[in-house]
Amino acid sequence: MPKLKTHRSAAKRYKVTSSGKIMKRQAGIGHLLQHKSGSRKRRIFKMIDVSESHVNLVSKELPYKKYSR
């Protein structure tokens, strides 16, 4: 059986925790930061879980999830 290739852009965007959850960065932190409040910026700098509807899609791109660091 041939090996599966990891989708490299997905491997750079998503991180897998030790419990198996897939984490991602939040949108909205690239630019236009001067009018956003400090609490809002602190909240969106953190990583969040991938939504349940997208877990299967991301999992297909990361066939070897425990190695995608």
C-alpha positions as CSV (number, residue, x, y, z in Angstrom):
1,M,0.0,0.0,0.0
2,P,1.5,3.4,-0.9
3,K,2.0,6.1,1.6
4,L,-0.4,9.1,1.8
5,K,1.0,12.5,1.3
6,T,0.3,15.2,3.9
7,H,-1.2,18.5,2.5
8,R,1.7,20.8,3.4
9,S,-0.3,24.0,3.7
10,A,-2.6,22.2,6.1
11,A,0.3,21.0,8.2
12,K,1.5,24.6,8.6
13,R,-2.0,25.9,9.4
14,Y,-3.2,23.3,11.9
15,K,-1.7,21.9,15.0
16,V,-2.8,18.6,16.7
17,T,-2.8,18.5,20.5
18,S,-1.8,15.5,22.5
19,S,-5.4,14.6,23.1
20,G,-6.0,14.6,19.3
21,K,-7.9,17.9,18.9
22,I,-7.0,20.1,15.9
23,M,-6.3,23.7,16.7
24,K,-6.1,26.7,14.3
25,R,-5.3,30.4,14.4
26,Q,-8.2,32.9,14.4
27,A,-8.9,35.3,11.5
28,G,-8.7,39.1,11.9
29,I,-5.3,39.6,13.4
30,G,-3.3,40.4,10.2
31,H,-3.8,44.1,10.0
32,L,-6.1,47.0,11.0
33,L,-5.3,46.5,14.7
34,Q,-5.4,50.1,15.9
35,H,-9.2,50.3,16.2
36,K,-9.6,46.9,17.9
37,S,-9.7,46.8,21.6
38,G,-6.9,45.2,23.6
39,S,-9.2,42.5,25.0
40,R,-10.4,41.7,21.5
41,K,-6.9,41.4,20.2
42,R,-5.8,39.2,23.2
43,R,-8.8,36.9,22.5
44,I,-8.1,36.5,18.8
45,F,-4.4,35.9,19.1
46,K,-5.1,32.6,20.9
47,M,-5.6,29.4,19.0
48,I,-9.1,27.7,18.9
49,D,-10.5,24.3,18.1
50,V,-11.5,23.5,14.5
51,S,-15.3,23.4,14.3
52,E,-17.0,20.0,14.3
53,S,-18.1,20.5,10.7
54,H,-14.5,20.9,9.5
55,V,-12.8,18.2,11.5
56,N,-13.3,15.5,8.9
57,L,-12.1,17.8,6.1
58,V,-8.9,18.8,7.9
59,S,-8.3,15.2,9.0
60,K,-8.2,14.1,5.4
61,E,-5.5,16.6,4.7
62,L,-3.5,15.3,7.7
63,P,-3.4,11.6,7.3
64,Y,-0.6,11.2,9.9
65,K,-2.0,13.6,12.5
66,K,0.3,12.8,15.3
67,Y,3.3,13.8,13.2
68,S,1.9,17.1,11.8
69,R,3.7,19.6,14.1
